[in-house]
Amino acid sequence: MIKTTIVTFITGMMLLAATPGWSASADESKAVFTLGEVIVTGEKQTVNLATTVTEVTATDLELRGAENVSDALKLLPGINIQTAGNNRSEQTVSIRGFEQSDLKVLVDGVAIYGQYDHMLDLSLIPVDSIAKITITKGASSVLYGANTMGGVINIVTKRGTSKPQTDITTSFGDYDTQNYSVSHGGSSDKFNYWVNYTFRESDGFRLSSDFDEHSDKFGIGSNLNEDGGKRDGSDYTKQSVNAKLGYTPNDNSKLYLVMNYVNNEKGIPNNDWEFSDWQQWQVSLIGEHRFNKQLRIKTNIFYVDQDNTLKDTDTSNRGWFYKSGRDNYSTGGNVQAFWNAREVNFLKIGASFTRDNSQHSEVSNPGDSWEDIGEYESDIYSLAVEDEITINNWLSVVIGTSWDYYDPRKAESDGIEQPVPDSDSTFNPQIGMVITASNATTIHASVSKKTRFPHLKELFSDMVGGNPNLQPQQTTAYEIGLDHQFNPSIDGSVVYFYNDIKDLIYRDNIFQGEEKISYYRNIGSSRIQGLEATVNADITDHLRAGFNYTYMLTKDKDTGRELPGRPRHRANLDMRYDFPFGLLISAQGSYTQRQFYNYKMNKRDDGTWTKMPDYFLLNMRLEQKLSTVAGIDTKLFLQLDNLTDKNYINYDYLQQGRSFLLGMNAKF
């Protein structure tokens, strides 16, 4: 039935194609909300050129069939999407071996995370309002503030443009998967606006037909007790709203009110749990004023609220809470000044403040009332200065440092105040340079010190072994790279990176008799080094290809092991072919090899150091542009993921088998 549907769809697209296609009514770059960028990538600042910065555009998101942020990042060099690294089966990202708790993820310049553990399921953030995603590795600008040890991911949303535009997308897949997205933006006099609503729902996803239901690790009778077919607990309902109102009274002043709301209910496949409620609000007021050609000042005040309820769905075999709820928020702001002195010296100064608060409550048994379990709070202050100096036509240098101050303020458990550790502060200097060897070749190098303070969970959690004596993680990051334009159609780059990490925060387990004790501790030191290589080629006027490869070598110097969940080799290929009659075919292949994790037969198991199977994945998307009717540009699309129906895992999480989405998009 599925094969018949696919063949019919492709045939229908061919027959309906009557014109060469359409172009967007507003240029993609004009829809980018540049005030949502801390460092505007379009300005080609030295701080970005001295390290590795990767951009994913709205076109990339569409042609790769990305539905959420985790999908959008899968094919990038140095990046690995992890699933089920914790008990909640969340999709998180690692950059060059640094886990998401060591990164800073921003939406329009505002950090978003679970205030308790600094984690965020990136599959919960839809791409429908995203104009681009910028990933900065290594020596990211000190203006980003504290806790950027592994890099920065900034998700920049869209804004209204001069010409009003409406965008409607709908798609359908197996297991009653259905997606709807409606966007509208435009401007009127001194105001511009943008609003999007997205709804996604599914009964779950299908496991590969090669899955063995008799597997000792995953099949019937194992800890997962999975019998194949639809993955147990993979259902979800997701809704989101993104809205933006901008006021531009003149050419020198801008003021924007930004609001993002996400609401998700989802199952958790690897546990008898579900998120019966998961909501996140983000509201920010962003302004910028340019005093003259040299000086501009930008400010941002924000409030982020994240509430969730974790529910035990198996009351017959329960070892802890029936419901666990977290009411989290972050609030703060920042101010940045930019002084551009005659294109020779570019000075940037920034100051920021963030308060994190997390309140925890539980319901012990069905029918019981909520009980307050604990409340934790901390503040972070950052002062930063960064100077870009253009020495001559071929050499530019960036020097910067930040002073970051961490102040744990409150730790209360079961109504009893706990002692909090003393405040801590650190200086994080860095230097980078860019050498323009020729019109076709540039060389960059950087050295930076980065610090990541302990999170509230790591300091105070009774359940998982909080340790108030933890020290901040620190790394010294080195990078050297080369970019070369071989000809107008082919460009490439190669980068070597090295990170020397001290006091890595790690969760360990020990058994005292029959009781398992979990606790956080600082590992003495670890090392991450590797190589990234990319090639992009416009092979013909209609065929484009991109390839990247990452080699990464990690070591925990205490145990001698590799760090878990860090693949030794990853290679990605992205190809697109545009036919003259309006059909566009894109295909993405990805190969992952050699990564380890601690496999546990059950929750009490001490675990066995296990190598994950290597795997190759192939995705494909077909888009057919149709004739413009009554000013409406329309296209049909078919998205095929895991085309070969590969049976594979990430940690102990069984991944999706072959799936499809059939949909339509209209713009007017």
HUMO-V90305 format. One line per field, one symbol per residue. ss: DSSP state (2 for helix, 1 for strand, 0 for the rest). phi: phi as a letter, one per 20 degrees, with the letter a starting at -180 (. if undefined). burial: 1 if it has 16 or more other ideal C-beta (glycine too) atoms within 10 Angstrom, else 0. Layout:
BEGIN
ss->???
phi->???
burial->???
END
This chain:
BEGIN
ss->02222222222222220000000000022221022200002220022220001111122222200001222220000011111000000011111001022201111001100000000002220100011111110000022200000001111111000000111111111000111111111111001111111111110001000000000000000000000001000001111111111111110011111111111111110000111111111111111111000011111111111111111100000000001111111111111111111000111111111111111111100000001111111111111111111100001111111111111111111001100000011111111111110000111111111111000222220000000000001111111111111110011111111111111111111111001111111111111111111111110000111111111111110000000000001111111111000011111111111001111000000001111000111111111110001001111111111000000011001100001111111110
phi->.ffffffffffffffffccfobdffcggffefeffedfdfffelfgfefececdddeffggffemfdbffffefeefmdcedcmfcfdleecddclnefffedcdddlndfcafffcmdbfffedfefdeeacddddmefgfffnfmdgepcddedeecfdfdgbdcccbbcbfllfbccbccbbrbbledcbbbcccccbbfpcefffefefeffecefnegelednmfffmefbcccbcccbcdccfbfdcbbcddcccccccbecgebecbefbbcbdccbddcbcdfafedbcccbdbbccccbcddeecfecddbfeccccddbcbrabccdccdelmdccdccccbbcddccddcbdfcgnfefcfdabcbbccdccccbcdcefbfdcccccbbcddcdcfdbbcclndfdfdfffbbbecebbbbcdefafdccccbbcbdcccffegffecfffdnfcfefeffbcdddbbbcdbefagdccbbbcdcbcddclgebedccddmeeeddbebefgabccbrccccccbefcfddccccbccdcccbeffenefffmdffcbcccccccdffenecdcccdbccbmbdbefdfbfeffncfcefffbcdcdbccccedffclmdecbdbcdddlgelfebccldefefefbbcdbbcccb
burial->00000000100010001000110001000011111111111000111111111101010111111111111111111111111111011111111111111111111111111111111111111111111111111111111111111111111111111001101110101100101110101110000111111111010111110010001001100111010100111111011101111100000001110101111111111111111001111111011101000001010111011101111100000000111111111101110111010000011111111101111111100000000011111111111111110100000101111111111101111000010110000101010111000000010111111111111111111000111101011110111011110000001110111110111111001000000000011110111111111110100000011111110101010000011111110111111101000111111111110011111000000000000100101111111111000000111111111110111111111111111111101010
END
